[in-house]
Amino acid sequence: MTRRRLVPLALAVAALVAAAAPAGANAAGYAETVAATPGLSDYWRLGEAAGATTAADTANAWPGTYAATTLGAIGALSADADTAARFAGSGAVTVGNGPALAGPMTVEAWVTSDANRTAYLVSDGTSSSTGYHLWLGSNGAPVFTVRMTGGTVQVQGAPLSLLAWHHLAATVDATTVTLYADGVAVATSPALGTPRAATSTLYLGRYSAGSRNLRGALDEVAVYGVALDSQTVAAHYALGADTRPPATRILSAPAAITNTASASIAFAASKLGSTFECKLDTAAWTACASPVTYAPQVDGTHTFSVRARDRYRIVEPAPPARTWTIDTVAPDTRALAILPSAVQPAATVTFSSADSGALFQCRLDDGAWGACTSPLRVPGAHQLAVRAVDAAGNADQTPSTVVIPAAHAAATAALTGPTAAFGLWSDGTGPTACNLDDGQWAPCGATLQTGALTPGGHALAVRATLPGGAIQTVTTTWAIALPAPRLVGVQFPVLVYLPPARKIGKRFPTSRLPAVRFSLNVGATVKLSLDRTTGARAHRHLTTWTIGATAGANVVRVPLPTYRKLADARYRLTADAAGPAGASPTRTVRFQVVRKAR
């Protein structure tokens, strides 16, 4: 592989923008992107199909020489036909003295390892005081070592998965040594001065001072005289990495319900060269090929799953599955119903069968059987019968039958809201439990009596346990309309004693002001009007004021300015309430004011 000549900065920027495309979308541009990256010193693609040396031109001062290396191996880059060099634990590529890096630098390579062992990928320097090494530890962890003027710096990441391509990069700048794995920084350490350049042979695939050869493959090795930033490293990885997992499509499989006990299933993967693993029900994954055939199985539900593993050892993360039922027994029907009430005129019925593939038929009164689905809303008064029918046409001979009573009279709303009694019915299920308005589940018998229901939406859920442990639930919803406000128990003192006017100052205690008391069924705006009914100023309107009252009991004091205007006379206090749903009838109380002489 040659070192590409540096191109203008505009091309470099364009190449990095292209790197933001989805993984594998434009991987053929990886080489152009690396060649356009500022600071590139040398680049070995290792993609020769044959020969003893890496390709060279006048711009490459360090062509490599292959030794005991297998060429033409599957490369690291997606959508790129360029190949890689494989090493069997003894080969290497010799690259002369290589570029002397004595300042900021980056070492970059793609690697796949066949076994965990100490193995050097890019190694320059035989002295303990000069050079750098990108290598794998005995546990498969990536390591970068660089000899610097202030000492040796070594950074190490987590072990890499075997038999999978990984992108590694190590950067050295004025302050930090950073190791990247698959585009992400995995280790950093402070720099100790500047790198001490080596004058020895640069090796790819082995340690420059001895053996420790790679058992695996190398591809796309590059060195730079600059420290690449994290965005550039990530862009290189994203452009070259094939991170798209394989996907398997099931081509044929048994019908959802069948009387055939054996099964034959065919499938194919989205990526060429994939291998497969299959499993049936709870069995372990085993190697398989399409089509796979299974011997006769017992009655019941069975699930087949298949997953692909591509040449990069990426395993399909969400294997497709196909479920079917071998059924030779007529199904049984289980039903659960909430009967009509004063707030819900229709019944809600749910039904199910232990046969997961069963369909249902319903009959109202003496009518004909017809297809139906759960849940079902049925008005009263009627008789509803439900039966399960399997794929072979076998029908339940003992249908679930519920008698639905006529709707109750409409609920009457008290001051605190209406209440309702719900009848409950079940067939083929265990004891029922109820939940009103997302409250706590509690056991309930044949009837559930609610408390006061506030205006707005409400929901009742009833559940029961089926044989085998499954849960069946039936839910009904209704709304209590917001009623018109209703004033209840309007009270005011019959006699109001007024102290002398001079004693009713601005600091007169509020607690001594007369109070009107009333209750409301809902929150509303209450208007209070005060009129004089006797004396020289009879029939004179004194004042009107409004308040925002709440549902329940309310206490409202006469405003102090109004209190100061009262005189010896009789008065009429009128109260009315208005809300979104209407107005309350007017309530009137009469009282007399007596002013004290002192």
Phi, psi and omega in degrees: 000136183270161169275121181282144177293146178293141181248169180303156184300327180301319178293323179297316179296317180298321181293321180290326175296318178298331182293345179281355178294160179304148182308130177085355185287330183214045187294339179296343179270006182299312182299319179296323179295314178298315181298330182271358181283121180304138176095001181297129178260317177199156189212119179244112181282335179058036184253015179295139179279334180199168178114170184260345184229157173288154180300148183218153171218185186292343181272351184251109182277351185227066173293152184261161177237126180278143175219121179052045183240139176267122182264165176077019178287161177302129185277179184273338190270136177285146177057027179228125182283350180300136186263187182229171177255131179254148181233137184259020179098006180219341184274176180191169171242124179263130186237042178058210180281344179067172179291134178279116182250109184237016179216211176306143186203163174216136173241129187226141179196156170254139184215146167229131184249136180275337183205150176287118178194157176294121185212131181264139183257307176229117188226122181227113178121130177252353181266153177282359183242357180223160171092185183212160181212128169254119189211174177246135177284175183296340178262008179087007180279137177288140181224143172232128180238133178223132177272126184236167183298335180259005180134185182266136176244133179225132178235145185219139177257190179280155180304143179266152177290145180281160173058030179220141179287137177228147177259124179241143175212139177233131182237147176230120173239195187293338186237337192219144170251126186233138176247131179246142172229123181053047173082359184238135177294124182247347179198142176222157176205148178297141175288148178244072181092223180237155180299145176260108185297142177265155178247010183267180182290139175269128181244144171245119178098002177201166179283135183290343182252013180170215183274244182056052182280158178283139168246093185164217182220151177238151179203151169052060179272132180218146173233146184230150175269020176223162174267109179296144177280168185296327180294321180292317178300314180296323180293320177299315180296314183297327181287324185263334188285138173262082183270001178284121180286155175291158178227138181253138176245128177278121185273322179208147181199169179300156174296161184303323174228131184213154173266357180274124186279333179271169182212144174228128187230130179247150183204166179208154181255158181283343183241131179296150177080006180285150171250167187232153169229138182235158170208150179242125182056236185263008180294164179283159175294134176224153179299142181207170177220155181274137354276154176254140183239136179244142177293167181307138181246164180285162176302145179133186182270136179231146180232127177251135177231148178219141178224149181254153176229120186273180184292347176265009179067023174277124182266138178305121186284332182232079183301138176290153180226152176228126182245137176216165182235129171267116190226122176234008184243136177299142184283163176247151184250135175238135184222154182212136185218147167252118185278166182300157178216183180293339181252352181220103189286346183246156175273149173244124185237130170246152179211156184205174176215150176294340176279106187296340181262006184290145169256173185231150173233143181234154177221129179259122182057236181255023182285185181276156175288139177214157180298142178209161180229154180266141000277165184231133175261125185228124176284159174266168354265123181210168172243125182247129175245139181229135175223148176270144180229125182275178185296337180275357180093006178283124182254147175300125182276354178233075183301152173281128185232124181239133175267119184259117181287167177293158180295146178284167172295154181300144181292142176261126184275121171277182180301327181266003179109161182284162172241167180211149176246122180256132171272141182239145182219141178216154178216120178080015180238172177276191178303150183263154172230147185239154178217116180255121175055048177059031175275207180275141173290138179213147178301145177216148182265229183277346182220142174237123177257122179276165168273196178298134182254118181286159177301146179120189183281147178221157179215140175238127177243137177233134180229155178213152181270132177268161173303133183100348174103351179292158181247131173248138184229141172234138185227138172230147180232152177205173180229136172264117182293147176291119181281164173293148180296147180224117178279132181229137172064046178290123183230145175206147181302138178290323177241132176242115179268127184254128174289168177306148186303325183294341181269355180260077180269184181295338181260020179300132185299132178298326182297341181268354177286138179298148186237141171261134183239140179200167175237153180229147175281330177221162175297142183198168174270121182254129178252128179247127181238139182238123181231144176272135185245352180225170176085185184298334181253032179300148179067018177268130177282124184272309181192163173223137174216154182238153177221158171267103184267156181253164175295136183104206184280142178225146176230125182232125179275145174295131180303144181302315179301324178291317179303321182290339181274349182293147178224175177297107181183177174257149184224161175236125176255121182247134180233135170217157184231146180223141178215182181302332184262007178135196184233157179270150171302147181290137176245138184231138171231148180243147181209166179238142179254131177237120180268131178286148180289324181237000000 
